[in-house]
Every structure is written in C-alpha cells, then in structure tokens.
Amino acid sequence: MKTCLRYRKLLILLVSVCLLRQTAHTQDLHFSQFFEAPLLRNPSLAGIFTGDYRVQGVYRDQWNSFTNAYRTGSFNGEYKMPVGRGDDFLTVGLQILYDKAGTAGLTTNQVFPALNYHKSLSDQKVMYLSLGFMGGYAEKRIDRTKITTNNQFDGAAFNPSLADGETFPTPDIHYWDGSVGMSFNTSFGQDQQNMMFVGAAMHHLNRPKNSFYQNAQDELDPKYVFSAGVKFNIDEQSYLTVQADHSMQGQARETIGGAMYSYKLGEFTDDPKYVVSFGAFLRWKDAFIPVVKIDMLPLSIALSYDVNVSQLETVSQGRGGVELSISFIGFLDRDNSAKNKVLCPRF
C-alpha cells in the first residue's frame, strides 16, 4: 500500500512538473491581482493614480498544496511630478520582482527602474497620452545540490555521490532587460466623474539570452500586453471598476479580466474613511479568482484566491494560489502637488 502511495505521489509530481514547465517555458511570471502591479503590465501605467506617490507590494503563493511550486513577490514605487507650468507630468518608478519555484529552487530576481511621461491633450478635462520605459538587471539561479537525475541511480537505489550528468557551466545567469509601453487615460460622463484607460506594451525588447547552458539560441520571446480599465460611478456612494489584460508571448496566450464593486463608508463621500470592494476575475481556461479589498485611505489591502479550473484541477483539487497586496498612495506638502491640480493622470 505504501509503495502504491509513493508511486502515486511521484506520478502527481511528474504531471505537475510537466504542466509547470509547459507554462513557464513560454510565459513570464504573473499575478492574479495584476491591477496591483501596474509596471509589470505596462510601464506607461506608472503614475496613473490620484496622488503624488504610490508604493505597492504583492505576494503570491501558488500550488504549494501539492508540490513545491511558486512563491512570487513584487514591489513597485512611483513618484509623479508636474513638468513646467502646464499640465504635463513625469513619473519615475522602480519595479522589483522575486520568484522561487520548484524543488531545485529556480530563483528569479529583477530590479527595473522606470520612466513615464504624461502629455496633456486637453485643458478642459483629464486626458493624457503616456509613454513609458522600464529596464534593468535580472538574474536567475538554481540550487545545483537539490537537482537529482537518472544518472544518480546506481541500479538499486538513488546514490547522491554519483555525478548528475548535467553539463551547464554555471548555476546562475545574468542579463539586461527592457520594456516600452503607451497608454491613453481620460475622464468621461456626467461631471467627468468616470475614468478609463487603454494601453499596449512590449516587454523583452532586447530578447535577452535565457539559458543555463549558455545556448545563444535560447532567448526570451517578446511579450505583448494589451490593457484596459473603466471606472463607473453608480451613485454617490458606490462605483464599479472593470479591468482586463491580454498578453501574447511566443505561442502562449493569456487573458484575464473581471470587475469589482466598491462601496464608500463614512459621512463624506468625496473623502470616505473606508471603501470596501469585492468582485471576481477570470484567467481564461486557468482560474476563477474572487477578490476582497478594503481601502483605509491612504492604505489599501486586498486578498484573492485562485480556484483552479484548468487541466490541473484534478491534481490540485481546485486549489490554486493565494495573493495578498498592500498599497499606499499619498500626497506631498508642496504647491504643485497633484492634490491641488484639477488635471492630472489618474484612474
């Protein structure tokens, strides 16, 4: 009986690894709360918020219910400042990403500065065209001591003293990477109370090498991301936010979208003490994602959970990944603060 259970666990692990490899081979890391990691979507989304600065963090723990899969963390900071005496703005930002996956501890680290220019297209309402750039240093490494191969099977049992037979020259690789994006952001509707944006970005502009074997043919495919979001005021105390992304990288495609309903709590609806939001997103053919968020301005906290609906559902029993995000948006005490500007990029 114990032998059967051991083989069953081994089979589950092999299936899981195959599916993980199939996914990871062609796609970048991603978050279900993609709206809380805007620079990973499109560098031209940096600065599109009501405030002078924003700091966000997202942590994801995925598929660890049945195998040692993904633990991913993202941190981004943005600082928005006016340019000259007009309504243009400039945002500088920083995106940091960490990920660790699998028994061999495949670890990815990225540090990407970002720059985004917002050009005002109207002096009557919020209407901006933004062009953003992001790029920097990245590294990947594995723990060679945790790798086991068939070469270490001596015919009777696993023998860790035997060579693993792998020939890659180094357990870590380093490269430079870059992205560019453009977005359009505007207000609309009665009293210009509604907001929307659309954007497109290209990541891995320089097609960096991505091989532990130093194979010059192994490059990161460019990734194209198309994003959109709309925020509708329902009444003085509530609003609806709809967001979606579609990405393409190599032969892989991913579409995620959904909506959140928000209700303001407090005496003043223009400056509510709390905002409670709940909703759901769907990553097509992969996961259903309920989300709960609370704004205790200037702090926001959101929690989501992936309910797996892909071909991995049988093995995972529907369990996917949990995500926690924290965001802080603030204003600076200065004469040209966005708090005192009628027109500035926001969503």
Summary of the structure (lengths in Angstrom):
residues: 347
radius of gyration: 22.6
end to end distance: 58.1
largest distance: 78.7
contacts: 1106
relative contact order: 0.17
helix: 14%
strand: 51%
